């Protein structure tokens, strides 16, 4: 009987490995952030450079861009591990897949969701977001991008065995992002208009807790299906 | 206790043998119900005092919306049964339920738009129910797309069952979010006719039509399941035997 490492060790090692791998591909690391900022140039060019118009659009645009940037970065979440056979090794290792998926998603969020959240004030500045909107925007993005990464992991796992799963992944995940988008942008908009935002932030936190519980389960199930294919 | 009956529920062969004799009769019955309901609703129901004759599209629109949402749950339940007991028939039911549901959702959206023009003055309004139905349509499309993306039938079925389950968990959340979003942004000036406020002589044909749609849905589900089973099991002995018998009788 071989002594298996404990849960904490597995989670820690997976986290460490993913983190190192993430930082070795510096291009992949920067792409979502660059995309995020590119849109900030496109919206004034395409709509209007007028500060009043931009201020109305800002909450929605910032959230939509964060959502798209997350979607774009999702298809490589499990792809390289699937291609080189790491995923098969993980499956037969006897360790709970739930926590391994959780570690991977956590790293994904740390290298996409968190930088996007931290950069959002720059975007807010360029979109002339009113001053009351900044803190609610940071809080809503901090909670919301976590849910986006977790829900997206289900889509990434479902399309892992497909050669060109990127577009399909967006198609199957977008409808599931609707609640997060609605409540996330509502937090910023309500804050600008001077209403209380506690309720919406609580709902966003509830989405995060619910997706923390259920999304890795669904993603682990989907990965098993993909690997057996 | 004898569990044989339970395992038979997962067998495409057993299902085909049990249903293919009467599925056409069910289809004829469903079409008859639809025609009777349509004539009742279009010709014998009194005109609405406000909307005139345009309200009659309710007899196509409301049943389509109701059955398309119920169809999502039927699809997810079939997928869950497939995942739990690893049976072929339920996967087949799930895979044929997706296009049927998508078409019903589309019908509901189109008839809603046609109804909206004379009563609301616009084809499209960002109303909570319309938005929710559109999102539901995209959920259906996602499942169809995932089904077609995989070459391996079994993988496609299991992946779609998983997605259908995830979608089912999300449907109430999406519904409530969209509802909340709508009430936040616009006062509820436009309301679909509520069931309780509808006159009985208008409600009876509506209930009849909803029933007719459900029967029609069951018929479509059974006949499409049988057709898909024959295609999927084309290499198995029972399908081969079925078609060699037919060819033999044709020749002689």
Interface residues (C-beta under 8 A of the other chain):
Chain A: X154 X158 X159 X161 X162 X165 X168 X171 X172 X174 X175 X176 X178 X179 X182 X183 X186 X207 X214 X218 X221 X222 X225 X226 X228 X229
Chain B: X135 X136 X138 X139 X141 X142 X143 X145 X146 X149 X150 X152 X155 X158 X159 X162 X163 X165 X166 X167 X169 X170 X173 X174 X177 X178 X180 X181 X184
